[in-house]
């Protein structure tokens, strides 16, 4: 542990659940959680793993605030079946895969406690163990205790666990106990430091230092450490490279300088940019004279002591060949919360149980999704929004500027996909959940009255919103007009050309100015805005930019409400961009005039549609990518067959609940119908079982040789290189450039 340092980041060996609940202070890990729902908090150990064999865990621990509670170890996180990164998330309520607690209580007694009980998630029941040394005394604020857990194999093939607390000043055993007959699988997997308090009573807080894990049952994985540089995002536009290096939350006295070096063909490194770590612990680097005709190796250098490097590659810009675009959106860390009580029992035929601490519930780190997207060898990544959800894996921090809660959730996304973003240029859009809102009609970035998102505007502070945009989109190509909007909130809409394609980046949430329902007598603004006048002027100008190149517009959500209710009737969802209709109609006309196709996410329902202007299919084609991993489901299952459909169900001409006309070319509904879903779930639209959903990612191939776009929708868990792998029914779809 580092002495004379105070910061949220605990070091590369640890993942704090949550970032705001722990700090490193003068060589100790200290619990700093405030009263709230997070009753059992963990620090996952990233670089060690238990195999179920002989092991010895040892840590110093003490009390920071008195009250009922305990500190110690959680062993067997994920039961050896989780990705090690997912095992580091295990915390909070008991549940399947939750492991076993070996802890030292505030009453001075060591104990083994249950952490797999789905029916009593916060009981943490004491397991029947042999008490060797009864508690000598309750714990005190001035204590300095060494807590030791020994795992010893027996002749029966199981383990004996011995836990004892020793006073480091007097070398006296304060309490000890043994637990016999423990199956090796019960302790196999990740392990964590843990503290808990007895809410709603103001409980104890604790500190840790000098953790050691030894023995043949411990494996070491230094390569699994995280930080201080978590990952990079970069884009290339003309002769400009923009690269964001994302750091962990370092301390106020830690170094701030970050530099960028490049080299080609294994030559000598040369420095091309220098900056300091800014808001959101992100370092934004820029190179004005970038040579995009060749591949460059880069290294980001964080000038700490010792200095830290993070390496990647900027590829040569594709020229005179197919450009492969990979699209990704809506990736949720867990279906069930790791904060409060929840139920993972099946309610539908064929639905599998969602064990709380199993990979049925913990989607992070999306390893098959990331690997299968990588196997497509995309030239450009388009990240369309909802990189995380504010209530997953833990409850939302309700404060108006929750920087560390944002980072806790965003860093999970970057950690998962950084092997892609360190070598593939990416464009990142911001959607509603990225700013901690379930819905966003931004009213030109106005403050939400009373912080109520349903009143319109941004619920959180403007500086926090700018920090979120800086972290996720600070590397995007320069905006068309950078003039901030209301509250000084920045914009990032703009145009760029890459790989022989002209792109427009849009912000369809920030300027939308109403969710009012005129049928209910709600007052409407004088002019109904979707993109707003500034973005409409931009799209009008984009039409003439990059002449001769095919055009692709990037936006957050579908320009219609492609949804039906359980009876098959059209629904109205104000979160969609089917409303406000007049603003939507202007956007569709501008995109039609530009001969652009549109890529979007948000809806969790993969679809390909052609919008209508004067008819059903005389506007632009829009591809809404399936969600990567989500909970909230939407359905498009019209009760009657649609005119002009193809061989696939639910295709053809449709008028949505707002009166927008479009032709549905392909749709990827959940595998259970909305009507059948309602039989098991009378309310809500959440579904956790991935076998009942159609989730994945999109691929768009822009082929100048054949003058066509090819739209592809792929499942998250199937290797696209395998002969038996198929895209979702209805895809691929080819659209000639001159019909876009």
N, C-alpha and C positions, 0 to 999 in steps of 0.2 A: 504494500500500500504506500501511496505517495504521502509524505509528511508535508505540513504547512500548505495544504491545498484545500480549497472548498469549492465544490462544483456538483452539478447533478449527475454527470457521467462518473460511473464507479470504476471504470477501467475496462480494458479489452476482454477480460475474462468473464464479465458479468452483464446480464440484461436485467434492468430494474423494472419491476411491475408495481407501480407505474413510474415513469421518470420523475413525476412530481412528488412521489411518496418516499423517495430515498435521496440521500446525498453522501458524497465523500467529504469528510471533514477531519483534517489532521490525521490522516491514516486510518480512519474508521469509517465503516459503512453505517450510516445512521438512519433510522426510520423517522420520517418527519410528517407522516400522514395526518391530516386533520380529521375531525369527526365526520363520518359519512358512511356510505355503504360498503367500503372496501375493508372487510373485517379480517381477512387473512391475506397478507401481502408477502410476496416472494421476491428474491433476487436469484434469477436463474444462473447457474454456473455453466458457461458456454464451452469451456475448454476441457472439461472432465466428464466422464460418463461411467456409470456403474454397470458391470456385466453380470452381477449376481454372485460373484465369487468373494473371496476374503478381501476385506477393505477396512480402512480406518479413516474416519473423518474427524477433524479436530478444528475448533474455532474458539477464539475468545469472544465473549459476549458480556454485555452489561445492560443495566436499566437506565433509560433516559427520563422516563416519566412513570411514576408509580400508578398502580391500578391493576385490575385483573387482566391477565393475558399470559402469553408465553413466547419464547424465542427458541430457535433451534434449526433442525434440518427437515426438509421434505425429501424423501428418497423414492425412487421408482416412478418419477414423473413420466407419464406416457407409457409406462410398462414396457419400455423397449420397442414399442411399435410406432412411435411418432418420429417424424423428422426431428433431429436434435434442436433445431430452432423452435419448432412448435412445443417441444418438451419444456423449453425455457419459459413458455407463457403460462404453464400450469400455476394456478393461484386460486384464491377465492373459495367458492363453494366446493364441497365434496362432490365427487362424481366418478364414473367409470374411468379408469386410467389415471386417477388423481394421486396415486402413491400412498405413502405412509409417513406420518409425522412422528419425529423423535425430538421431543422438546423439553425445555426447562421452564416450569411454570412460575408465576409470580409468588405462589405459595411456597416456593423452594423445593418442589417435588419434580423429578424428571418423570416423563411418561411417554408412552407410545399411544398415538391417537389415529383414529380412522380418517381417511380422506378419499374414500371411494363410494360412500353411501349416497346414492341418488335421492333417496326418500327423505333424508334428514341432512340437507346440505351444509348446515351450520352447526350441527351437533358436535362434530369433531370428537366423537365418543372415545373415552379412554379404553384402551384394549387391556385385557387381562394379562398382566405381567407379574413377574416375581420382583418384589421390592427388596433389594439387598440392603440399601442404606436409606432409612426414612429421612424426610426433609429435616435438615438441621435448623433452618430458620427461613422466614420469608426473604425474598430478594430485596436488595436495598439499592439506593441511587449511587452509592460509592463502591459497589461491588466490582470485582475483576475476576471473572469466572472463565475457566476453560471447560468447554463442553465437548465430550468425546463420544463418538458412536463407533462401535466395533461390530463388524459383520464376520462371523466365523462359521464356515461350513461344518456340518456334523456328519457322522457316519451314516445317518439316515438319508442324506442327500438334501437336507434342508439347511436352514441357517439359524444360528442363535445370534440375536442382536443384544448387545450390552451398551447401555447409555449411562454415562455418569457425568456429574458436574463437580469440578474441583476448584477450590479457592486457590488462586495463583499466589496469593500473598502467604498463606499458611501451609500450602500443599495438602490441604485437608479435603477429603471427598465429602461433599455436601449432600449428595443424593445419588443413588444408583439403582438401576433396575435392569432385568433381562427379559427378553421376549423370545420364546422358543417356538420351533415349528414353523418358521417363516419360509415360504416357498421362494426360491431364488428369483422367480419372475416377478415377485411382489416388490422387489427393490431394484429390479433392472431398469435402466433408462437414465434419464436426467436426474439431477438433484439440485436443490436450491437451499438458500438460507431463507428462513421464514420467521415472521412475527405475526402475532394476532392479539387483538384486544377484545374485550367483552362489551360490545355495543348493546344498547344505547348508552350504557355507563361509559364515561370517559375512561378508556383503558390505558394500558401501559404502552410505552414505546421503548425500543431497544437499539443497541449498537453491536456491531461485529467487527472483528479484525483477525488477521493472521490465520486465514483458512488454509488447511492442509488436507489433501486427499491422497492416501497412499495404499499400496497393497496390490496384489495381482488382479483383484476385482475392479481396479480403476484403470481406465484407459485415458490417455492424454491426447488432445487434438488441438494443438496450438493454432492450426489454420482456421479454426472456428471462431476465433476471437473477432470482436467487432470494434472498430474505431481506431484512432480518432476520425479518420475519413471513412464514411460509410459507403459512398458511391459518387458517381458523376452522372450528369445529364449534359448533352451538347447538341448543337445544331450548326449547320453550315448553310449560309445564304450568300451566294455570290462569293465575295472575297472576305467574308466575315465569319469567323468561328466564335461562337459563344459557348462557354462551358461553365457549369455550376458544379463546384465541389461541395458536397454536403458533409458537414461535420456533426459529431455528437455534441450535446450541450456542454461545452467546455466552461471552465471557470473564468471569472473576471480578471484574474491575474495570469491566466494561461496565455501563451503566444497567440497572436492574431494574424501573422503574416502567412500568406499562401502564394506560391509561385507555380507557373506552368512552364515545363520544358518539353521540347519536341526533338525528335530525330527521325531520319529516314534511312532505311536499309542498314540498320545497325550502326549508324555513324555516331558522331559525337553529339551529346545533348547541348541544346542551346535554349536559353530562357527567352520566352516570348511574351509573358504577361506576369503581372504581379498585382496582388490586391490584399485586402484584409477581410477577415471573417465579419460578416454583417448580420442583420436581422435574420432570425431563424437559424443562426449558426451556418449560414451558407456563404460561400466565397464565390463571387461572380467574376469570371475571367473572360477577357475579350481580346481577339487578335484581328487586326484590321486588314492585313495583307496576306490572308490565307491562300495557299496554293492548293486548290481542291482537286487538281489533276492527278495527285499521287497519294498514296497511303502514308500516314504519319503515325509513329508511336508517340504517346505522350506520357508524362508523369506529372502528377500533381504533388507538390512538396509542401507539407505543413512544417513550418520551421519551429518545431518544438525541440526539446532536448530529451532523448535523441530525436533527430528529425525523422519524419514519417513520409513514405512515398506511397502513392496509389497510381497504378499504371493502367493504360488502356490504349485503344487504337482508334484513330479517325480514318475511315476508309476513303479511298478515292471516290469522288462523286461519279455515279453511274452515267455513262454517256452512250447514246445510240444503241440502247438495248432496253429490255423490259425492266421496269421499276416495280419492285415488290414492296408493297406497303402492308405492314402488320398492324392491326388495330386491336386495342384492348381497353376495357372500361369495366367499372363496377366490380371491384374485388373486395369482398368482405372477409375479415379475419376469422370470425366465428359466426355460426348461426345463433347459438345460445350464448348468453352473456356469461363472462367469467367474473361478474360482480355479484349479481343477485340470484335468487332461486329461479329455476326454470324447469320445464318438463320436456324431456326428449323422447317420451313414449310414442310409438306409432299410433296414428289415428286413421290411416287409410290402408286399404288392401295393398300388400306388397311394400309398404313403407318400412324402412329399417329404423331401429332405434338409434338415437343420436347420443351416444355416450359422451358426457361433457368434456372429458379430457382425452378423446379419441379423434382420429382423423375423419370420422363421420361428422363431427361438429367443428373441429378446428381446421379450417381451409388453409390458413397460413402454414407454410410459405409458398403454397400453390406450385409445388415443384413440378408435377406433370404438366400443368399449364405453361409454365415458363420453358420447360424443356421442349414441348411440342411446338410452341411458337418459335423457339430458336431453330428447330429443325426445318422450318420453312425458309431459313436464310433471308429474312427481310432486309431490304436496303434502307428502310425508314420505318420507325415506330411512330404511330399516332396514338397517343394516350388521351382518351376522349372524356375523362372526368370520373369522379367518384373513385379516386384511387383508394379510398378507405371510407368507412362509415363512422360517424361520430360516436355511436353507441356500441362499437365493436373493436376489440374484444372486451372492453370494459365500458362502464357507464360514462356518459358524456360529462366532462367538466363544465359546469354551468356558469363559470365566471366569464366576464365579457372579453377577456384577452387570454385565453387558455393556451399559451405558447407551448408549454411542455406536454400538455395532453395532445395537441396537434402533432408535435414531433413524435410522441410515443406511437401514434397510429400511422403517421406518414412514413416513419423510418422502417416500419414493418414492410410497407410496400416497396421501398427502395432496396431494402435488404433482400427481398425476394427476387427482384428483377434487375439487380445491378449488373449481373453478368451479361445481360443484354444491352443495358444502357451505357456500359463502359466502352462498347465497340460499335454501336449502331446509333446514328443520329435519331433524335426523338423530338416530337412536338407534344407538349402537354397542355391540355385545356383544363380549366377549373370549372367544376360543377357545384351543385348545391351542397352535397354532403362534405365536399372539401372545405367549405366554410362553415361547417357544423350546423347546417340547416337541412331539414327534410324537404323543403320547397324553397325556391327563391324566385320572386319577381322583384327585381332590384330597384325599380323606380329611379334609374339613373344613379344608383349607389346611395340612395337616401338612407338615413338611419331608421330602423324599424321602430315604430312607436311602442314604447314599453317593452322593447326587445321581443316583440311578438312577430314571428315570421309571417303569420297569416295577415298581418296588416301591411305587408310589403316592405321592402328594404332589407338592409343587413342588420342582423340581430347583435352582432359583436362589433367591437370597436374598430374604427377605420384603420388604425395602425396595425392591428392584428390581421385584418383582411389583406392589407398590403404585404405583410410578412408572408402570409400563405401564398400569395401570387408570386412574390419574389423567390420563394423556395422552389415552387413547382414549375413556374413558367418564366423565371428570370433568364433562362438560357434560350427561350424561343427567339426566332428572328424578330427584329425591331418592329414595334407597332407602326401602323400607318400614320396615326396622329397621336402622339403620346400625352396630349393634354389630359390631365386628370379630370375626373367627373366629380360628383358631389362628395363632400367630406375629404377631398383630396385623394380619393381612391384611384389608383392607376388603372390603365387599360392595356390590353395586349393584342387586340385585334389588328390584323395586318396581312400582308401578302409576301410571298417569297417564291422563288423557283428552285427546284432541286430535281436532279435526275431527269430533266426534260419534261417536267410537269409544273404547272402553275398552281400554287395553293393559296387559299384564303383561310385565315383563322378568324372565327367569329366568336362573339360572346352573347349568346342568346338569352342569358339570364339577367345580366347586369342592367339592361335597358327596358326589359319587359315591365309594363307599368300597371297591370291589373290582373286580378283573378276574379273580378266582380262578375256576377251572374245577372245579366239584365232581366232574365225571366223572374228573378226574385225581387226586382225593383232596386237592385244595388246601383248606386250612382257610378257612372263611367267617366273616365277622363275625357277631355274634349277631343284628344287624338289618341287612339289606341296604338301603343307602340309595342313592337316585339324587338326588333334590332335597334330601333332608334334612328333618328335622322343622321347621326354621324356615321353609323355603320351602313345605312342605306346609301349614303354618298360614297362611302368606300367601295361598296359592291358595284356601284355604277362606274367608278373609276377602274376597278379591277377588270372589268370586261375588256378594257383596252390594253391591260398590262400583259407582258410576256406573249406577244402575238405569235400565233402558230402553235402554241403549246396546249395540250389538253388541260382542262381545268378541274380542280377538285377543291370543294369547300369543306371545311372542318367545323362542325358545330356540336353542341352538347346533346340535343335531343331531336326527336322526330317532328317534322313540320305538319303534323296531323295527330289525331287521337286514334291510333290503331288499337282499339280495345273494344271488347264486348263483355257483357255481364253473363251470369250463369245461364240466362235464357237465350243468349245469342244476340241480344239487342245492343245497339251502339251505346257506348258509355261516353261521358264527358269527364275528362281529367284535366284540371286547370294547370297541372304541372307540365302537361304536354305543350308543344308549340302549335297545336291546332287552335289555340286561343292566345291572344285576341285575333280574331279572324282577319280583320282588315290589315293588321300589321303582318300577319302570316302571309296574306295574299301579296302584299308588296314584296316581301322577301322571296316568295316563290317566283314572282315575275322577274325580279332582278337576277336570280340564279338561272332562270330560263334564258334571259337575254345574254348571260355570260356563257351559255352552253356548258354549264358545270354539272358534275355529279356531286352528291353531298354524302359525307360520312358522319355518323353520329353514334351515340351510345345511350345511356341513361335509362332506357325503358325496360331493360332486363328481358326483352322479347326481341329476338333476332328477326329482322324483316328486311325485305327489299321491295320498295314501292316506286311507282312513277306518279308524281303529283299532277293534279289537274289545274289548268288555268281557265280555259274556256270549256274544256271537256273533262274527261276522266284521266286522260293519259297524254297530255300535251305539255307537261312541265318536266322538271328535272327528276332524275332517278336519285333516290336516297337509300343508302345502305345503313341500317341501324344494327350494330354489331351485337351478338348475344353477350350477356353479362359473363364476366369471368367466373365469379362465384358470388351469388347474391342470396337474399332471403325473399324479399317481396316479389311476387309473381304477377304477371299480366297475361291475359289471354286474348286471342283474336279467333273467335269461333262463331261466325255469323250463322243464324238459324237456318237461313235459306241459301242455296247455291248462288254464287255471284256470276253475273254476266261476264263474258270475255275472260274466264279463268283458264288455267292450263291444267295439266294432268294431276296437279297436286291439290290437296284440299285447301279450302279457304282462300283461294286466289281469285282475282277478278276485280270488277269495279265496285267501289264501296264509297258511301257517303258517311263521314264520321259524325259524331254527336254534335259538332259545331257547324256542320254543313259543308265541310271541306271534301272535295271529290278527289279520289286517287284510285289507281289500279294496283292491286297487290300482286306482286310477282313471285314472292316466296315468303314464308313465315315459319318460325320454329317455336311452336307452342310447347308448354310443359307437357310431359308424357301422360299426365292425368288431366282430365277435362275440368273446367271451372265448376261445372255442375257436380261432378263427383268429388271434387275438392271440398265443396260446401257441405257435403254429407259428413265429412270428418272435421272440418273447420268451419263452424257456422258464421264466424266473423274473421276479419283480417285476411291477409293474402300472403302470409309467410309460409315458406316451405324450405326445410333444411336438407332433406334427402336428395343428394345430387343424382341418384339413379332415376328420380322422377322428374328431373328438370333437363332442359337442353341449354347448357351453358358452354362457353368456350371463347373463341376469338375470331377475328375476321382477317382475311387476306384479300387485298385488291391488287390485281396485276394490271399495270398500264403498259400496253403493248403497241409501241409505235409501228412495228413491222406489219401488224395486221390491223392497225388503227382501231383498237378496241380496248374496253375495260373488261376485266373478268373479276366477278365478285364471288368470294368463297366464304363459307361459314363452317368452321371446324369445331368438333367437340374437344373439350379441355383435356380429356384423359386418354386420347388415342394418338398413337404415333403416326403422323401423316406419311411416313415412309413405308409403313406396313401395307402390304397388298390388300389386306382385308379392311383397312380403315376407309370409312365413307364419310363424306360431308353430310351436314344436315339435309334432309329431304328438300328438294327444290333448288339446291345449289350444286354446281356453279351456274352463274348466269352471265352471259356475254352481252355487252351493250356496245355497239359501234360508236366511235367518237362522234360521228355526225348525227347520231340519234340521242346523244346524251342530253 
